[in-house]
Amino acid sequence: MKTTEDFDRSFDKGEDVVGDLDLSTARRPAEEQKRVNVDFPAWMVAALDAEARHLGVTRQSIIKIWLAERLEQRQRPSAF
């Protein structure tokens, strides 16, 4: 097993250190899931389902995609 200093040196040299990591316990804190419940009117669910079928994804996926796109737009400075 490598010491922290050995690991850092290998990393700094550009060596492959992936084999030294226990990826089974790795996590991405900014990507942790949090469940939320949202109520939508029936017409909106029908429209989401139609769009999801058109794109070949699930309803949950289309909601996530659209929300992510909107949030990314809000984070970018306006061109105007």
ROSE-4610 file (N, C-alpha, C; in Angstrom, 1 decimal, always signed):
// ROSE-4610
residu = [M/M/M/K/K/K/T/T/T/T/T/T/E/E/E/D/D/D/F/F/F/D/D/D/R/R/R/S/S/S/F/F/F/D/D/D/K/K/K/G/G/G/E/E/E/D/D/D/V/V/V/V/V/V/G/G/G/D/D/D/L/L/L/D/D/D/L/L/L/S/S/S/T/T/T/A/A/A/R/R/R/R/R/R/P/P/P/A/A/A/E/E/E/E/E/E/Q/Q/Q/K/K/K/R/R/R/V/V/V/N/N/N/V/V/V/D/D/D/F/F/F/P/P/P/A/A/A/W/W/W/M/M/M/V/V/V/A/A/A/A/A/A/L/L/L/D/D/D/A/A/A/E/E/E/A/A/A/R/R/R/H/H/H/L/L/L/G/G/G/V/V/V/T/T/T/R/R/R/Q/Q/Q/S/S/S/I/I/I/I/I/I/K/K/K/I/I/I/W/W/W/L/L/L/A/A/A/E/E/E/R/R/R/L/L/L/E/E/E/Q/Q/Q/R/R/R/Q/Q/Q/R/R/R/P/P/P/S/S/S/A/A/A/F/F/F]
num = [1/1/1/2/2/2/3/3/3/4/4/4/5/5/5/6/6/6/7/7/7/8/8/8/9/9/9/10/10/10/11/11/11/12/12/12/13/13/13/14/14/14/15/15/15/16/16/16/17/17/17/18/18/18/19/19/19/20/20/20/21/21/21/22/22/22/23/23/23/24/24/24/25/25/25/26/26/26/27/27/27/28/28/28/29/29/29/30/30/30/31/31/31/32/32/32/33/33/33/34/34/34/35/35/35/36/36/36/37/37/37/38/38/38/39/39/39/40/40/40/41/41/41/42/42/42/43/43/43/44/44/44/45/45/45/46/46/46/47/47/47/48/48/48/49/49/49/50/50/50/51/51/51/52/52/52/53/53/53/54/54/54/55/55/55/56/56/56/57/57/57/58/58/58/59/59/59/60/60/60/61/61/61/62/62/62/63/63/63/64/64/64/65/65/65/66/66/66/67/67/67/68/68/68/69/69/69/70/70/70/71/71/71/72/72/72/73/73/73/74/74/74/75/75/75/76/76/76/77/77/77/78/78/78/79/79/79/80/80/80]
x = [+0.8/+0.0/+0.9/+0.5/+1.3/+1.0/+2.0/+1.7/+1.1/+0.5/-0.1/+1.0/+2.2/+3.3/+3.6/+3.7/+4.0/+2.9/+1.7/+0.6/+0.6/+0.9/+1.0/+2.1/+3.3/+4.4/+4.0/+3.4/+3.0/+2.0/+1.1/+0.1/+0.8/+1.6/+2.3/+3.2/+3.7/+4.5/+3.7/+2.3/+1.5/+1.3/+1.7/+1.5/+0.1/-0.3/-1.6/-1.8/-2.7/-2.9/-4.3/-5.0/-6.4/-6.3/-5.3/-5.2/-5.0/-4.6/-4.3/-5.6/-6.6/-7.9/-8.9/-9.7/-10.8/-12.0/-12.3/-13.4/-14.8/-14.9/-16.2/-16.7/-15.9/-16.4/-16.3/-16.0/-15.8/-17.2/-17.3/-18.6/-18.3/-19.3/-19.1/-20.1/-19.7/-20.6/-21.5/-21.1/-22.0/-23.0/-22.9/-23.8/-24.6/-24.6/-25.4/-26.9/-27.7/-29.1/-29.9/-30.9/-31.9/-33.3/-34.1/-35.5/-36.4/-37.1/-38.1/-39.4/-40.5/-41.8/-42.4/-42.9/-43.5/-44.8/-45.9/-47.2/-47.3/-47.7/-47.9/-49.4/-50.0/-51.3/-51.3/-52.4/-52.5/-52.0/-52.4/-52.0/-50.5/-49.8/-48.4/-47.7/-48.2/-47.7/-47.8/-49.0/-49.2/-48.2/-48.0/-47.1/-45.6/-45.3/-43.9/-43.8/-44.8/-44.7/-44.6/-45.3/-45.2/-43.8/-43.3/-41.9/-40.9/-41.1/-40.1/-40.2/-41.4/-41.5/-40.8/-41.0/-40.4/-38.9/-38.3/-36.9/-36.3/-37.2/-36.8/-36.2/-36.7/-36.2/-37.4/-37.1/-38.2/-38.7/-39.8/-40.4/-39.4/-38.9/-37.9/-36.7/-36.2/-35.1/-35.4/-36.5/-36.8/-37.0/-37.5/-37.6/-36.3/-35.4/-34.0/-33.3/-33.4/-32.7/-33.2/-34.5/-35.0/-34.6/-34.7/-34.4/-32.9/-32.0/-30.6/-30.3/-30.9/-30.7/-31.1/-32.2/-32.7/-31.8/-31.3/-30.4/-29.1/-28.6/-27.4/-27.5/-28.7/-28.9/-28.9/-29.5/-29.5/-28.1/-27.2/-25.9/-25.0/-25.3/-24.5/-24.8/-23.8/-24.1/-25.0/-25.9/-26.7/-25.9/-26.2/-25.5/-26.0/-27.1/-27.8/-27.3]
y = [-1.2/+0.0/+1.2/+2.2/+3.4/+4.4/+5.2/+6.2/+7.4/+8.3/+9.5/+10.2/+10.3/+11.0/+10.3/+9.0/+8.2/+8.4/+8.4/+8.6/+9.9/+11.0/+12.3/+12.5/+11.8/+11.9/+11.2/+10.1/+9.3/+10.2/+10.8/+11.6/+12.8/+13.5/+14.7/+14.3/+13.1/+12.7/+12.3/+12.3/+11.9/+10.4/+9.7/+8.2/+7.8/+6.6/+6.1/+5.7/+6.4/+6.1/+5.4/+5.2/+4.6/+3.3/+2.5/+1.2/+1.3/+2.4/+2.6/+3.1/+3.3/+3.9/+2.8/+2.9/+2.0/+2.7/+2.4/+3.1/+2.6/+1.5/+1.1/+2.0/+2.8/+3.8/+5.2/+5.4/+6.8/+7.4/+8.7/+9.4/+10.8/+11.4/+12.7/+13.6/+14.3/+15.1/+16.0/+16.6/+17.6/+16.8/+15.5/+14.7/+13.8/+13.9/+13.1/+13.3/+12.3/+12.4/+12.8/+13.6/+14.0/+13.9/+13.1/+12.9/+14.1/+14.6/+15.6/+15.1/+15.6/+15.3/+16.6/+16.5/+17.7/+17.2/+18.0/+17.7/+18.5/+17.8/+18.5/+18.3/+19.2/+19.0/+17.9/+17.2/+16.0/+16.4/+17.6/+17.9/+18.0/+18.5/+18.6/+17.2/+16.3/+14.9/+14.3/+14.5/+14.0/+14.5/+15.8/+16.5/+16.0/+15.8/+15.3/+13.9/+13.1/+11.7/+11.6/+12.5/+12.5/+12.9/+13.9/+14.4/+13.3/+12.7/+11.6/+10.5/+10.1/+9.0/+9.4/+10.7/+11.2/+11.1/+11.4/+11.4/+10.0/+9.1/+7.8/+7.8/+8.6/+8.6/+8.5/+8.4/+8.4/+9.8/+9.8/+11.1/+11.8/+11.0/+11.6/+12.2/+11.5/+12.0/+13.3/+13.4/+14.7/+15.8/+15.6/+16.6/+17.0/+16.1/+16.4/+17.2/+16.7/+17.4/+18.8/+19.0/+20.4/+21.3/+20.8/+21.6/+21.9/+21.0/+21.2/+22.3/+22.2/+23.2/+24.6/+24.7/+26.0/+26.5/+25.7/+26.2/+26.6/+25.9/+26.3/+27.6/+27.9/+29.2/+30.3/+30.0/+31.1/+31.4/+30.4/+30.6/+31.4/+31.3/+32.0/+33.5/+34.3/+35.8/+36.0/+36.9/+37.3/+38.0/+37.7/+38.4/+39.8/+40.1/+41.4/+42.5]
z = [+0.0/+0.0/+0.0/-0.8/-1.0/+0.2/+0.6/+1.5/+0.7/+1.5/+0.8/+0.0/+0.6/-0.1/-1.4/-1.4/-2.6/-3.6/-3.2/-4.1/-4.7/-3.9/-4.5/-5.5/-5.2/-6.1/-7.4/-7.3/-8.6/-9.4/-8.7/-9.4/-10.0/-9.3/-9.8/-11.0/-11.1/-12.2/-13.4/-13.2/-14.3/-14.4/-13.4/-13.5/-13.2/-13.7/-13.5/-12.1/-11.3/-9.9/-9.7/-10.7/-10.6/-9.9/-10.1/-9.5/-8.0/-7.5/-6.1/-5.4/-6.1/-5.5/-5.2/-4.2/-4.0/-4.5/-5.8/-6.5/-6.0/-5.3/-4.8/-3.7/-3.1/-2.1/-2.6/-3.9/-4.4/-4.6/-4.3/-4.5/-5.0/-5.7/-6.2/-5.4/-4.4/-3.5/-4.2/-5.3/-6.0/-6.8/-7.0/-7.8/-6.9/-5.6/-4.8/-5.1/-5.0/-5.3/-4.1/-4.4/-3.3/-3.9/-3.3/-3.8/-3.4/-4.5/-4.2/-4.9/-4.3/-4.9/-5.5/-6.7/-7.3/-7.9/-7.7/-8.3/-9.6/-10.6/-11.9/-12.3/-13.1/-13.6/-14.6/-14.8/-15.7/-17.1/-17.6/-19.0/-19.1/-18.1/-18.1/-18.1/-17.3/-17.3/-18.7/-19.3/-20.6/-21.6/-21.5/-22.5/-22.2/-20.9/-20.6/-21.1/-20.9/-21.4/-22.9/-23.6/-25.1/-25.5/-24.9/-25.3/-24.9/-23.8/-23.3/-24.3/-24.8/-25.8/-27.1/-27.5/-28.7/-28.7/-27.5/-27.3/-26.9/-26.6/-26.2/-24.8/-23.9/-22.5/-21.6/-20.3/-19.3/-19.0/-18.3/-17.9/-16.9/-16.0/-15.0/-15.8/-16.8/-17.5/-18.2/-18.9/-19.6/-18.6/-17.4/-16.4/-16.0/-15.7/-15.3/-16.4/-17.6/-18.7/-18.8/-18.8/-19.0/-17.8/-16.6/-15.5/-15.5/-15.8/-15.9/-17.0/-18.1/-19.2/-18.7/-18.0/-17.6/-16.5/-15.6/-14.5/-15.1/-16.1/-16.8/-17.5/-18.1/-18.7/-17.7/-16.6/-15.5/-14.9/-15.0/-14.5/-15.4/-16.7/-17.7/-17.7/-17.9/-18.0/-19.3/-19.2/-20.3/-21.4/-22.7/-23.8/-24.0/-23.4/-23.7/-22.7]
